[in-house]
Amino acid sequence: MNTIAGIDMGTQSIKVVLYDWENRVTIAKSQVPVDIIAENDGTREQKTEWYDAALEACFASFTADQRASIKAIGISGHQHGFVPLNAEGKPLYNVKLWNDTSTVEECKIITDAAGGNDAVIAEVCNLMLPGFTAPKILWLKRHKPEAFAKLAYIMLPHDYLNWLFTEKYIMEAGDASGMALFNGITKTWSEKICSIIDPSLTKLLPSIIASNAPAGFVTPKAAKRFSIPEGIPVSSGGGDNMMGAIGTGTVRDGFLTMSLGTSGTLYGYSENPVSDPVKGLSGFNSSTGGYLPLLCTMNCTVATEETRALFGMDVKEFDSCASKAPVGAEGVVFLPFFNGERTPNLPNGRASIMGLSAANASRENIARAAMESAIFGMRIGLEAFQALGFRAKEIRLIGGGSKSALWRNIAANVMNLPVKRPENDEAAAMGGAIQALWCLKTIEAAKNGTTAPSIASLTDAHVTINEGDQVMPDPTAVAAYDKAYAQYNRYLTALAPLYQ
């Protein structure tokens, strides 16, 4: 038996799947939760030792034979986080996460010094937003100068796991393009933005490798620590969205993946650069060599989880409750900004429920409005895609929310596109596994003088769609949601100035 270890480093847990690519079956999986530090000023942080312990526990749950079967490793990690390490590879401070909004002032400092938003976009293909890595680095310099003075390695979360296995310091273009330090078109670090943060910053940044190249090979130390084979390749890995794209087969023009998790994301593969940062469409690279324009909302299933907890319901009860309300929730509108918001850029945003009256104030309407709000946020991104000429053919839905038949229905009708759900519900881990297989086959082809398989051929072979979960748009519901979406935008426009 031969397997690939696909690792998904999520915000709330670390998962590892062992995928037997020859028989196209997952033979084992494990998951360990990871805590989070949350404070009222927008701080969202974790500790590297939590990652270490979770990863060790995941591998320890597998049998010795299962661990011995691993031939390569591929890692997906939540984007934009900042892992600051000293010269010995030890953490200098906590890991600031993608949903940390405590760096609003640092964003303004960098943007002003660069010459405004347009100048920033020209340098890094994105606006300078609190979620990105660049302002987190400046935050460390301003708030923890002693730690910054010892800074030797600037890593993203998935790079840190690569480091644990290989002790190699590299990055790939996909995850790097989400740092607001990297120009995804030229695939180079921005000297201008880096120098604003610190004149020596570019000297601390790693080299960029190809997406199908190995980040390194498992060291004897890591082999002993995790009880896995020494010397096996670790692929370049990537951000969770980049790996989710591979794990859903979004590696060709016209495909979109929508992820309904703690955050909500909508992204599509493109051979050419596509972005509109002002409208929330980030200009990222894919982890397959192309581009991955992406919209991210910081509040997706957050709204339903908070509302469900308030109502004292489990997931099935909440879905059932929401399903009893009509399309548009009889005019009830939910702005779900529990964690501030990235798209639209409202770092000080707060959640609110509008449109309540004596006639429509019900649990059913509020529950449905919470679910609809997540997809309305995605439609903002779809409209940005369409305005730039991206012609979407279908949506592949992943994340915890994809398991809900009601949410799949809402998505198909709000977006007016067919919605399909991959059979493997671990898209990011699966993406890591497929990228690792791509890396392994590329290494083998180079040794044998043969042609390596393309990433598209590998996703065709290993990503399957659950046809029973497919939902086609209903014209009547589409028309009703057009009206409900317009009402959502009216409330958003009215309240946005309060949260900027």
N, C-alpha and C positions, 0 to 999 in steps of 0.2 A: 504493500500500500504506500502511495506517495501523496503527500498533502502540501498545501500552501497554508500558512497562518495569515489570515486577514485580521488586522487589529483595528477596531473603531474606538478612538479616544473621544468619547462624547463629553458634554458638559457635566452630566450627572453620573456617568459610569464609564468603565473601560470594558469592552467586549472583545473576545478573541474567538474566531471561528476557524476550524480546521477543514479545509475544502479539498476533497479528493477529485482533482480535475480530470483524471482518466475515466472515472465512473460518474462524474458530474453530480456529486452528492456531498453535502456537509456531514461529516462524520461525528463532529463534536463541537460544542460551543460553551463558553463560560462568560460570566458577567459579574463584575464587582462594582458596587457604588463608590462614588467619589464625592466628598463633601464640598461645600462652597462657603466662602466668607462673603456675606452680604451686609452692606451698611447703607444708611439713609442718604449718604452723599453720592450714591451711585457706584460705590466700590463693589466689585465682584472679583474675587481672587481665589486662588487655590495654592496648594503647596506641592512642590515636586516630590516630596517623600510620600504623599498620597498616591501619586502616579506609580512610584516604584512599588509600593506595597500592593496596589491593585493589580499591576501587571504580574508580579510574582504569584499572587493568589490565583489569577486566571490560569497560568501555565501549570501550577501545582494541581489544579483540578483535573487535568488530563492524565491518562495512564502513561506509563513509561513507553509503551509501544506507540501510542499516539504521538507523543513528543518526538520520538525517534523517526517518525515518518515525515517530519517537516523538511521540505527541500528549499523553501524560500519564505520570506516574510515581507508583507506589504502593510503599511501603516497609514490610516486616516486619522486626522486630528482636527479639533475645532480651530477655525481660522483666527488670525489676528492677535492671538495671545502673545505675551512677551515673557520669555523665560530668560532671565539674566543670570549668567554663570561667571564665576571667576576663572582664573587660569587653570585651576585644578578641576574644573567642571562641577563646582559646588554652587548651589543657589545663593545669590546675594540678596534676594528679596522674594516675596510671593510672586506667583504667576498672575499677572493682570489679564483678565479674560476678554473675549469679544464683546460681552454685554456690560462691561465696565464703562460707566459714563462719567467718571470723575475727572476726565481730562479735557473738559470743554475749554478751559483757559489755555491749555497747551495747544489745542487746535487753532485758536485765534492767534496765538503768538506766531506759530509757524506760517499760517496763512498770510498774516500781515507782513511778515518778513519776506515771504516769497513774492509778494506783489498782488495778492488777491486770489480769488477762487480760480479764475481763468489761468493764472500762472501756475497754480498747483496742479490743475488738470493737465496742463501741457507737460509737466514734469513727471507725474505719476499716474496719469489716466484716471484719476479719481479725486474727489474732494477730500479735504483733511477732516475726517470724522472721528468722534470719540472712540468708536469701536476699533479703529485701525491701530496698528502697532506703533507707528511713528510717534504719536503724541504720548504714548505710554513710556517710550524711551526718554522723552523730554521730561515727563513727570518724574521719573526716577532721578534724573539729573537735578531737578529743582527741589524735590522733596526728600531724597535720600542721597545727598552728594557723596557721602563716604562710600556707599555701595557702588555708585556710578564710577567712582574713581578706580575701582577694582574690576570694572566690567571687561571681560575678555571675549565672551561669546554671547551673541544675540541670537536666540533660537525661538522658533515657533513651537507650539506644543508637540506636533508630530516629529519635528526635528530632534526634540529632546529624547523621544523614544528611540529614534534612529541612533542617537548618540549612545544610549544605554546598550544597544546591541553591537555597535560598530566602533565607537569612539572616533568617528569621522565627522568633520564639520563641513557640511555642504547644504545647499538648498536646491529646490527645483522651481521653475518659473511660476507654476500655478499658485502655490501657497505664498511665494514671495510677492506676487502681484497684489496680494491683499494687505500689504504692510504699509502702503502709502510712502514707500521709500524706493520703489522699483518701477521702471517704465516698462510696461508689458509689451509695447510695440518694438522698442529697441532691445529689450531684454537686458537692460543694464541698470545698475543702481544710480539714482539721481544724486549727483554731486551737490547740486544746489540745495535740495531738501536736507540731505545728510549734514551738510555744513552748517545749516541753520540750527540744527539740534546740537551738533558739536563738530569742530573742525577735524577731529580724528575718527569720526564715526565710520567712514567708508573703510578704514583699515581694519575695523572689527568685523565687517560683514563677510560672509562666506562666498565662495565661488558658486556659480549656477551650473548644474548638470542637466543633461537631457532626461526626459521623463522616463525613458526605458532603460536608463543607466542605473547601475547599483549605487546606493548611497554608501555601501561598504559591505563587509562580510562579518558574520558573528564572531566575536573575539573569544578566546579561551575563557576569559573571565565571565562574559555573558553566557556562554554555553554552560558553564558550571552553575551560574546563578539561577538560570531558568530551566536547566536540565534539558537543553535542546542541542542539536548537532552543531559542532563548531565549523566555521568556514562557509556556511550557507549564505547566499546573497540576501541582502535587505534592499528592496527596491527604493526608488527615490521617495515614494509616498506622496502625500499631498494633503490639502485641506479637505475637510469633510464634504464640502460641496463638490470639489473636484473628483474625489473618490466616489461620491454618490452618483456623479454623472457616468463614470465608468460602470458602476454597479447596476445602473438602470439602462445602459446602452445608449446614453446620450452622448454619442461620439460622432454624429453626423449632423449636417445642417438640417434645421427644421424640427428637431426634437427638443422638447422642453421637459425638465424634471421639476416637480414641485414637491418640496419637503414640508410636511406639517409636523413640526416638533416644537420644542421650547421656543426656538426661533422659526420663522417661516422663510423659505427661500424658493425662488423661481429662477432657473438658469437654463441656458440653451447652448449647444455647441455651435461654433461658427468657424469657418476657415479664415475669415477676415476679422479684424478688430471691430467690435460693436459696443458702444457705450454711450450713456447720457447721464453722467454723474449728477447733474442738477436735478434730474427727475428720478434719481435713486437707482439708476441702472449702472452698476459698477463695471469698469473695464478690467476684467480679470483674464488671466491666461488659463487654459485648461492644463491638466496634468497628462495630456496626451500629445502635446505639441501645437494645438490650435488655440482657440480663444473660448472663454466661458463668460459672456455677459451675464450679470447676476443682480437680482434684487433681493435684499434681505430685510425682513422685519424682525424686530426684537421681541415681539409679542404675538405668538400664534396660539399654541395650545395653552399658553399661560392664562388667557382669558377664560377658556372653558374650565381649566383646573381650578382657578380661583372661584368661579361662579359655582361649580359643582361642589366645592368644599363649603361654600356659603349655604347652599341648599341641602347639604348633607346627603348627597346622592353618590352612588357608584357610577362607573362609566356607562353601563348599559341603561341604568335608570335615567341618566342625563340625556343620552341619545333618544330614548323613548319620549322623554318630556319634550325635547326640542322638536321631534318629528310631528308632534300634535299641533304645532303652530304653522301658519301658512307661510309661503314665500314672502320675504320682506318683514316677517314678524309683526304684521299689522302696524308698521311705522315705527317700531322700537329700533333704535340704532345704538350700537355699542362701539365706543372708541376704546380699544383694548390696551392702552399704553401704561401697563403696570410697571414696566421697567424703563420708562422713558421710551424713546423710539429713534430708530436710525433712518427708516424710510416711511413717512417723511422725516426729515431731520429735526426731531423734537426731543433733545436729550433730557429736558425737564418735564416731559409729558406725563400726564396722569390719566388713569382710566376714568371713563364716565359713561353713563347711560342716558340717552336723550329720547325724546318723543313719547314719553310715558303720559298716559291719560287715564282717567277712571275707566275707560272702555278697554284699554289694551294692557294694563298693568298686570301681567301674569307671569308665573314662572316659565310657562311654555314659551312665551314671546322673548323673554330675557335670555333663556337658554339658546334659542335659535339665533337670536341676534349676536350672541357671543360667538357662535360657530360661523355665522355669515361674515363677521368682521374680519376673521382671519383671511378669508378668500377675497374680500374687497381690497385688502392690502395687497394681495397678489395681482389683482387686476390692474392696479397702478403700474406694476412692472410690465404686464403684458402689453398695455397701451404704449409704454416706452419702447418695447421691442418692435411693435408694429410700426411706430412712427419712424423707426430707423430702417425699415424695409425687411425686417426679419419675418418670414412667413411661417408661423407655427403650424405644424401638422397634427400634433397630438401632445398630450401631457402624460407623463409617467409619474404617478403619485407614490410617494414614500413617506416614512415617518409614522409616528404613533397615530396621527389623525387619519392616515390612509386606511386604517382598519375599519373605520366607520362607514357604513353604506350611505348614511345620510350626508356625511362630509363629502364623499365621492360624488354624490348627486349634486350637492351645492356647487362643488368645484366645476363640474361639467357645464352647469347652466350659467354660473356667473362668468366663466371664462369663454363659454360658447365654443368649446373644443372637446373632442373625445378624450376621456380619461381612462387610462389603463394602469393596472397595478402589477408590478413584478412579483413573481411567486416568492422569491427570496426577500424577506422583510428586513434583512440586514444589508441594505444597499451600500453603506459606506465600508463596512467590513468586506463585503463581496467585491467592491471596487478595489480595495487594497489587495485582495487575493488575486484578482485578475491582472492588476498592474504588476504584481510580483511574478505571476506566471509569464507575462510579457517580458519582464526583465530576465527571467530564467531562460526562456526560449531564445532571447536575443544573445545571451552569453553562449548558449549551446550552438547557435547558428554560426557565431563568429569562430568558434573552435572548429566546427565541422566544414566551414566554407559554404554554408547553405544560406537560404533566404529566411530571415526571421518572419514570423506571422505579424500581421498588422493588428493594432488594438481593436479595430472594427471586427475583424474576423474572430477574435477571441470573445468579444462581447456577444456576437451572433451565436457562438457556440455555448456560452455559459450563462447568458441572461435569458430567462424565460418569463413570459407574461401570463398572468392568470386571466384567461379569457372570461371566466365567470364573473369577474369584478369589473368588467368594462362597462362604462356608462356613456351613452351618446346624449348630446344636448337635446332638450325638449323645447321647441320654439316658443310655446306659451310661457314656460318658466323662464326662458332667456329674456323675453320681453318684460316680464315682471321684475326680474333682477336688474335689468337696465334702469328701471325707475328707482328701485331700492338703492342701487349704487349711486345714482345721482343725489339722492337724499343724504347718503353717507358722506359724500363729498361736500355737500352744503354745510353740514355740521363740522366737518374737519376744517374747512376753510374759515369758519367762524371762530373756532376755538384754538387753532394753531398759534395765533399771536401770543396767547397766554403762556405757551410752553417753550418758546424759542429762547 
